[in-house]
Amino acid sequence: MAQNLKLKKQALREQVFAKITAFTDDELAASDNAVFEQMISHPRYKAAERVMFYYSVNCEVETHRAIEHALAAGKTAALPVSYPKGIMEPKIIAALSDAKPGRYGIPAPDETAQALPLDEIDLVIVPALAFDKAGYRLGYGGGYYDRFVPRLNRRKTYLIGLGRQSLLLPKTPRDRYDCAVDEVILG
């Protein structure tokens, strides 16, 4: 059963990657702009004091402007540092330039940066290749967020996924370990 699920997810990843590579720069920019505007006007973002972002790479929904916006607004911003076995920890940044290439080449704070305690996080901005209508994500297959989310104080921490409207899926293949976000912002 688990192998079958893994194969279904991999096949869906390949389909989504094919769609992503077909986007033009203008389409990506328009989508990124729409998501950014929705996010910074979102009540949960406005109220959040401590936000964990992801550092966008390649064709992911762009987060750099949102990180800079949060820092300029006086919010505590954190990025994940990835460790072996699918573990990640949020580390506080004072500037986007604090992020340097880390595991998988994704920019992250230095491992010695101050950790943002999990029970203090108000909002987590979650990446994905695509989301489905129920908020479940199709990730890259490492399981980092599915291991991370259960460690959060879910009464306090709100999860917002950032995605592209044209990649919204009816339903992703999932098992009991897959975690949904509270809301998806699409552009």
N, C-alpha and C positions, 0 to 999 in steps of 0.2 A: 504494500500500500504506500509506504513512504517513498519508495523508488518511483512509483507511478506518479505521485504528486510532484516529485522533483523533476521528472521528465515533462510534466504538463507546464510547470513554472518555467522551465528552460525554453520550451517551445514558445510560450507566450512572451518571454523576454526577447527572443529573436524577432518575433513579429513587431513588438513595440520598438526595438532598436531600428528596425527597417523604417518604421514611420518617422522616428526621430531624425534619422539621417536624411530624410526627404524634406525636412523643414528648411525654409530659406532663412537667411539672417534676419530679414524683415519680419517674418512670422515669429521667430523666436523673440525678437525685441518687443514686438507688440504684445505677445503673451507675457513676457517678463514685466513689462510696464503695467499691464492690467493687474497682475498678481500683486506687484509692489503697492499700487494704489489701494487695492482692497485690503491688503495686510495692514498698512500703516493707519488706515481708518477703522480697523476692526476694534470693537470695544475691549476684547481680551488683550490685544496688543497694547492699546492705549493704557489699560489699567496695570499691565505687567511691569514689575520692577526688575525681575530677573528672567532673562530670556536665553534659552539655548538655541542657537542657530546651527545650520550646517553650512560649510564653506562650499558654495556651488562650483562645480567643475564641468567642463565639456558642455553638453546641451541640457544640463539640469536647470530647473527654474532658478534664475539668478537671485542670490541673496546678499551680495556685497553692499548694495545701496541700503538694504534694510538693516544690515549690521551697523553701517555708518550712521544711519538715522537713529537707531537705538542708542548708540554711544553718544551722539550729539544731544539726545533727549535726556541724558543722565541715567539711562538704564544700565544695569549690569548685563553684559553680553558674554556668552560663553560659546565655545566650540568644542566638539568632541575630540578627544585623543583616543585613538584606537590601539588596543592591546591584543595579544594573541588570544585565541579561543573565543573570538567574537565579543570581547568585552570592550566597552568604551566608557570614558569618564569625561564629564564636562569641566573644562578649564577656562577660567576668566581671561578675557583679553581687554586691553585698554585701547587698542587700535587694530584695524584689520591687518596692518603690517606685522602684528605679533605672530601671525600664522605663517609657518614655514612648511615646506613639503615634509609630510610625515608618511605613515603607513599607506601603501597603495598610491603614493605621490600626492595625496590630498592634503592641502595645507591645514595645519593644526597648530595649536599653541605648543610650546615646549612642555615636556612632561613635568618639569619643575614649576610650571605656572600654578597659581592658586586654584584649587578645586572649588567648584560651585557645589555646595552640598545639595544632594538630590531632593531633600525635603524643603528646600528653599526656592526651587524652580517654579515660576508661575506659568511659563509658557515654553513649549518645545516646538520649534519649526522643523518639520519632518520631511526628508526627501524621499523620492521614489521614482522609479521609471514611469509608473502609472499608479493610479488609485482606482478602486471600484466605487460604485454608488453607495456602498455601506461604509466606506472609509478604510477598507483594507488596502494594503499597499503591495505592489509588486516591486520588490527591491532588487538588489544585485545578487542576492543569494548568500551573503555572509551571515545573516541573522543578527547583526549588531543591534538594530532597533528592537527586534523581538525579544532580545535578552535584556535590553535597557529599560523598556517601558514598564515591565512588572516591578522594577525596583523603585519607581517613582511613587510619590504620594498622590494617587489619582483623585483624591478629594480636592487637592489644591492645584495640581498641574494640569493644564489644558494642552491638548495636542492639536496642532494645525498642520495639515499636509499641504504642500504646494505642488500643483500639477498643471498640466496643459489640458484645456477643454477637449481637444480632439483625441486625447489619449484616455479619457474616462472610460473605464471598462464596466460592463454589466456586473461581472462578478469575477474575482480572482480565485484561483485554486488556493485553498488554505487548509490548515490543520489547527489543532488546539493551541499551538505555540504562536501563531500569527496574531498580531495585535492591530486593532483598528485605531485610527485617529478620531478625535472628537468631531472634526470638521475638515473639509477640503476646500481650499481656495483655488479656483481654476481661472486661467487666463488664456 
